[in-house]
């Protein structure tokens, strides 16, 4: 008779954690259950980080029948799952900037093993906490704050089981030590010790409460709530104006200055949420086609830990007791029915071997009441450009040799406005032979307040007291911002020229 499988509660997150740079050098490590020896680090570096250096991978690489096969093997290695098993060791790893955050566990004979979901979630919390404390999670930040990093790793996990990971709570008792303590008098040192003891008591009370991310007893003279929806739109458009690819990455950010323990409820025009509420009230969810067009579908929703997920599951409303100050409430993605703020129509024509005529027409598609700020259009030109004569109907434009482009800047663009750039580019005639020029896409950067490419809107923002009691007057601020994104945010607004 087979032995029963272990219950999920017997699983733990990880046996230890370590952070390595891209060269495989260990920056910091912490063991929770097993000793992390050199073998553990070497196995990760040789078998996962640099698999070609291991004997098995090198043999497979040498026996590859062709260069295309070796290239395919390399590509497959790049898309390996972030949970790997090497012998008796299981690694869960997450790359962020120039470091890998790695959780490791060792197989045992008692059937108790690593819970991979909890372990990988814990690694995400480590990245988030490091960013909250040091501004970024990279090699320089970890090397410069390794003492504080060790304190965080000791506090957020005990014997392989994650503990408190709320940065708002950890910052109340894990801080940089006061280096001037030695210069204090005995009375000052005594008062400082009493303050630290009181902070420890308050932190312990907060950690054992149901709302670990918010301290009790917070008071404000004026209660205010700020809610910002910030979206980064990614677009690839053809020269004829056809949208080839579009998507939106968005986030809901909040800053709260509220007294006591308030309960906030946020309602969005999410299709699933609105239809769920309509059915609960006995209404037809698709009663109006016009109303249905105003609804959107959110994908990959990720919430702050304060959100009551059971409430969202059943009623599709975002209910939570917020942390004090700034935090990210939710993150989402939209890939259907993206509303484009701008349309560009480029035309590039060769006038002989040494001249190119460039025409770019840009038109704003949003409401006349909305105004975009700092619209910048980057138009690539050949590397051997000698000079460019530019005429624009709005804004300013110039040739930037070091960037190899024409840079067109429009300070303000209202809705339904249209501008045009005409340029004659003269090329250097020193080339021995003329090669066909394949022009890169035109790139647009912008910031557009009070507009969302996804169409997401806040339907209501309610504030109640603890246990649903009435709350004093609250000033609510709701803002929207759509951007073209950047390298870090992952957004881009590009238009092909051919």
Buried (B, 14 or more C-beta within 10 A) or exposed (E): EEEEEEEEEEBBBBBBBBBBBEEBEBBBBBBBBBEBEEEBBEBBBBBBBBBEEBEEBEEBBEEBEEEEEBEEBEEEBEEEEBBBEBEEBBBBBBEBBEBBBBBBBBEEEEEBBBBBEBBBBBBBBBBBBBBBBBEBBBBEBBEEBEEBBEBBBEBBBEEBBBEBBBBBBBEBBBEEEEEEEEEEEEEEEEEBEEEEEEEEEBBEEBBEBEBBBBBEEBEEEEBEBBBBBBBBBBBBBEBEEEEEEBBBBBBBBBBBBBBBBBBBBBBBBBBBBBBBBBEEEEEEBEEEEEEEEEBBEBEEBEBBEBBBEEBBEEBBBBBBBBBBEEBBBBBBBBBEBBBBBBBBBBEBEBEEEBEBEBEBBBBBEBEEEBBBEEBBBBBBBBEBBBEBEBEBEBBEBEBEEEEBBBBBBBEEBEBEBEBBBBBBBBBEEEEEEEEEBEBBBBBBBBBBEBBBBBBBBBEEBBBBBEEEEEBEEBEBEBEBBBBBBEEEBEBBBBBBBE
